[in-house]
Amino acid sequence: MTYTVLRGDFVIRYADLPTQGPQPDGDTIKFKPDTPALVEGLPRTSGRPAQINGRGISVRLEAIDALETHFSETHQELAGANAARDELLRLLGFTNVTYLPDRPNNVASADQDHLRGHVLTNGIDANGRLIGFVFAGEFDGPDGAAVFLDEKVVDTSANALLLGGGYAYPAFYSSLPATLRMHLAETSRTARAAEVGIWARSTADPNGAATVLDLASLQQLVCWPKLFRRLVPYLATGAPDFDGFDAWLRADPVNRDDALFLLDRLEAGNLHDVVQASGHTIKLTAWPEDFIIEPDPAPPGSNPHPGRLTAGDVLILAALPDPIGADRSHELVTLLNTTGVAIDLAGWSLHDDGRGAQILTGLLSGGAVTQISTTGAVQLGNRGDSLTLVDPAGVSIDQVSYKATQVHQGRTIAFGR
């Protein structure tokens, strides 16, 4: 499955509003994208538009669920919750982070308030956050590029490192490709078998039920965070025990009784199918990597796939990477305007796989094609390459690639559009 690259800055503190800044935890962090327009074009899994403003957008790390540092004025075991938060910030490069004594979720000081990084995302979640894998440092390519995410790259993400280090539980939504889910499930099982991190103290799982007398005792436990997020509002109803928990879940199939796909049975189910509760004891009957969570459904009339208004308006039709004679300044890229109106290419750019960029100019009439001669900033590799067309807002409009076996001197490669 392809993911969209978003380049930008991870932000943990607002210098002008330190007490109102981000509250990073083990699976969520603020991100300020270089090109906010790219966010608006992402799929909206549950129909909720991106909650983005001038300071950025929150990123919900795909595939993991860390202990809660703050949820409805409560928290889980703070040793594990803070350890996950601190490790995420360390992986992203933040150092010497301290927190406000009276606001322990707000950063008081750090060597860096923000750091460069990138997110590989495939959409927006039900809370308007980016769903993605997060990485420290720059991405070697254009903003908005579509990249195929494989197991090797996933293993370098903060998400996988947190899971493998026992800092977080797995939480696999259907937005996660099956190959990555199976790979990360093994990562989680290995951490659990080694009893590293949270797995040394995990409870309310198939290995044994937890005894919960009240909210205070719940806050001391290490358990699957989504289960914790269901127990907190249930206990807030004043229920004396868990005898009514199953009925309470079933009463709200969207916000409480999450739809699941049960991998051991190969059938659809709900959260109540993997929870056993009675009296003051509660447990999951399946490990979190053994079921897939369905996102909240999109409400009627919403558009889960807004798309970008300009994506695909101009296509890269063909390329001549190996002209007869000298290559430099004789390589050609052919563009097609698929719309019925002229498009001004001023400010557009063409990027190759070697991070070269060539600024374009000129008016491309509706339905017309044009040939771009490379200037040297962009060089078409004879051993294979990729080309990305980017508009003035930084949005990737089209991307193509070719292999060395397709390159023949004097012959143009057609991309079969």
N, C-alpha and C positions, 0 to 999 in steps of 0.2 A: 504494500500500500504506500502511496506517495504522501508525503507530508510537506507542508509549506514552511519555508525558512523565514523566521522573523529575527532580524538583527536589532540590537538595542542595548539598554542598560537595565540590570537588576538594581532595584532601589530598596534600601532598608531604612532610610531616614530622610525626612524633609528638613533641611537646614533652617528654613523659615518657619516651619511649624513642627518642631520636634515632638511635642506632646500629641500631635494629631497625625503623625506619620504612619507608615505601614506597620503591620504587626506580623512579621514573618513567623511561620511555624514549620513543622517538618515536611509539609507537602504543599504549601502555598507561599508564593512570593510575588511581590510587585515587580512589574516589568514595563519599561517605557520604550515602546518600539520606535525605531528610526522612521518607519513609514506607517503611521496609523491607518492609512487607507487600506492597507493589506488586511487589517483585522476585520474591517467591515465586510469584506468579501468572503469570509470563512463560513463554512456550514454551521448552522445553528441547530444542534442536535435536538434540543427541546423547544425550538422556536423562540428562545429568548435572545434578543440582540446583545451584542457585546457591551459590557459595562465599562466603557473606556472614557477617559477625560484627558485633560491636558497633562496630568501627572502619570498617566499610563493605565494599565489594566492588571488585575491579579491573574497569576498563572496557577492553575490546579495541576499538580504533577500527575501525569497519567500513570496508572497501574499500581499506585501505592496509596496507603492510608496510614498516616502517622498518628500517634496518640495526641489527643487534643490538648493544646496549651490554654485555649479559651473557647468555650462553647456555651452560649446561653448563661453566662456568668458562672460557669462551672469549668472543670478541667479533669483530665485523667491523671494517672500517676505522673507527677511532674518530673521525676528523674528521667523517665523514658521520653516524655514529651519534649523536654528541653534538650535532651541529647540528640534527638532527631533534628530539631531546629538548628542546633549549633553545628551539627555535621553538614547539613545542607548549606549553610552559610560558608563553612570552611571549604566545601567542594567548589563553591562558586568564587572563592578567593577572598572573602571578607576576613579581616583579622582584628583582634582586640575589640570585640563587640561587647559592650556593656548595656545594661537595661535600667530604666528609671525605677527607683525603689518603690514609688507609689503607683507606677504603671508598668508592671513587670513584663508586659508584652510589647512595649515601645522601646526602641533603641535610644539609649542616652548618648552614646558616643561609639565611634568605630574609626579605624584607620581610613576607611572609605565609606562614604554614604551611598555611593553607587559604583557599579563595575560593569564593564562591557561583557556581553554574553549573547547567546542566541537560543531560540526556542524552535523546536520542530513540532508543529501543531497540525491537527486535522479538524479543529472546530471549536465551538463555544459550548459550554455546558449549561445546565438548567439555571445556574446562578449568574450567568453572563460572564464567566471567567474563561480564559484560554485553557484548553486542554492540551497538554504537551509534555514533551521531554525537554529537559533544560540542560544547558551546557555552558561552561565557563569559556570566555574568550571569543574571538571572532570566527565567523563562518567563512570558509574559503570559497566564496562565490557570491552572486548577486542577491540582494534582499528580495524575498518573495519567490525564490526559485523553488521548483517542485523537486524533491529528492526522495529516492526510495530508501526507506529505513529498514535496515537489516539487523540481525542479531549482533553483529560485530560493533556497529555504531551504537546500538542501544546499550551495550555493556559499558560504554564510556559515559553514558548519561548519569546525572546525579540521581535520577530515579532508580536505576538498576543498582548503583553503588549503595544507596540507602537500603534497598531491599536485601541485597546480598550481605550487608553488614549487620542485619538484624535490627535496623533502626525503625522499620516500618512493616506493617502488614500488607499483603497484596489486596488489591481491589480492582478486579478486572471487569471493565464495562465492555459492551458490545462494540464500542468505537475502536477497541484495540484489535489489530489484526491477529488472526488465530496463530500464526507462526510466532509472533512476538509473545503472545499470551502463553503458549506452551513453553517457550524458552524461559520466560520470567517465572513461570510456575516452578520450574526446576531450580531456579535461583532461590526462590522462597523455601522450597522443601530442603535444600541443602543447608540454608541458614537455620531452619528449625531443627534439623537433625543434629546440628552442631551446638544447639542451644545458645547461640550468640545473641547479645542484646536483649530485646524484649522476649525472645523465645525462652529464656531461662525463667521468666516470671509469668508467662502467658497463662490465662485461665479462661473459663467460660467457653471452652473449645472442646473438640472431640476427646481430648485427653482427660477432661474432667470439668464438672460444673463448678460455678462460683456461687458463693453465698453472699447475697446482697440484702442487708437489713434496711438500708436507707441511702440517701444521696451521698452522705459522708463516707460510707463504706465503699460505695461505687467509685468514688473519686480516687481511692487508693489502689484500685485494681488495674492490671494490664489486660485489656481485652480488645477485641476487634472494634475499632472506632465507630464503624457504622452501627453496630449493636449498641454501643454506648450512647450514640446520638438518638437512638430510639428509646432507650431506657430513661434518659433524663426527662423528656416531656411526659412519659408514662408515670413516673414517680411524682411529677408535679401535679397530676390529677388527684393526688391524695390516696392512691391505691395502697392498701395495707400489705399486699403481697403480689406475686406474679400469676395468681390464678386467673386473672382477667386479661393477661397480656396478649394471648393469642387472639381473643375477640377484638381487643383494642387495635392490634395491627390490621386485622382483616377489614375493619371499619373504614380504612382509608388506603385503597390500593395504590394510590399515587405517591402520597407523602410519607406513608409509614410502611406499607407492605410491598416493598419493592418487587417488581417483576424480575424473575431470574430465569436462567436456563441451567438446569441441573445436569452437569456433565456425566455423573455416574448413572443417571437414569435416561439420559438423552431425551429429556422432556421439559416443557415449560413448567414453571412453578412460581412461588412467591417466597418472600423472606420467612413467612411463618412455617414453610416447609423445612427450613434448616435451623429452626430455633425450638428448643425444648425448655419450657418454663413452668414451674409450679412452686407454690409456697414461697420460699425465699431463695430458691436456686434457679439458675439459668445457664444455658450452654448452647453453643453452636453444635449441630450434629454433623456438619461437614466443614472441612477446611476452606477458607476463603478462595483458594485457587481452584477449587473444584466446582465452582459455579460462576456464571457470567451474569452481571447486573445489567438490566436494561435501563437506559436513561429515561427520565420523565418524558411522557409523550408530548408532542407539540400540540398546543391548543388549536381548535378549528380556526381556519383563516390565517394562521401564521405561515411564514415562509421559511422552512428549515434550510433552504438552499438559495440564498439571495444572489450569489454569484457577483462577479465584478462587471460593471457595465462595459468595460473596454476589453475584458479578456477574450481573446480570439478574434477581435476586430481586425487585427493585422497578423498574418501568419508568415512564418519562415518557410517558404516553398522549397527552396533548393540552395545548394552551396557548391562552389567549385574550389576545393581545397588545394588541388595540385595542377595549376594551369601549365600549359606548355611554355617552357622558358622559366624566367624568374618568377618566384611565388610572390614576393613582396610587392604590394600595391596592385597585384593582378588577380588576387583571389576575389571571388564574387559571392555575394549572398543575395538571394532573390526574395523580395517581400511582396505579399499580396494584401491589398485592402479589401476585406470581404464585405464592407458596408457600401451603401449607395451614396455616401457623402464623402467629400474630400477630408483627409486627415493631415493636419500640420505636424510633421515629424520633428519640428524644432524642440530640442530638449529631450528627445528620445535617445536611447543608447542601445548599442549592441555589445554583448559581453561574451567572451570565450571562456573555456574551462581554466585557462591560465590566469584569470582575473584581469585580463585586458579589457578595456572599455573604449568604444568609439562613439562619439557624439554624432547624432544624425541631424540632417536639415532637409528642407524641401517640403513640398506639398504633394501628397499621394492621393490622386483622384479616386473617387469611388469605383470599385471594381477593377482598378488598375494594378499593375505590377511595376516594381522598380528594382534595379540592380544596384547594390551597394559595393563599391570597391573598398577592400580593407586598406587601411592607412598604415598599418604597422603596429598600432596599439592593439588591434585584434589580429591574431594570426591563427589561421585554420590548420590544426595539426594534421599531418599526413598519417599519423598513427591513431587517429580517432580524436574526437573532440565533442564538445557540446556548445550550443549557442543559445543565448537567452536575449529576448527583446524586452526592453523595459521602458515604460512610459515616463513622462516628466515627474509623476508623483511617486515613482519608485516601484510601481506595480509591474510584476512580470506578466507580460501579455502573451508571450509564446516561448516555448523552449523545445529544442530538438537536439538530437545527438546522432553521431555516426561512428562506425567502427573502422579499423584499419583495412579490413577486407573490402570495404566499399570504396576505398580511394584508388582511383586509377588516373594516371596522368591525362589531363585534357578532358576528362569526363565529369559532367555535373551530376551531383547526387540529388535525386528528387526524394522528398520526404513523404510522398504519398498522401498528401492532404486532400 
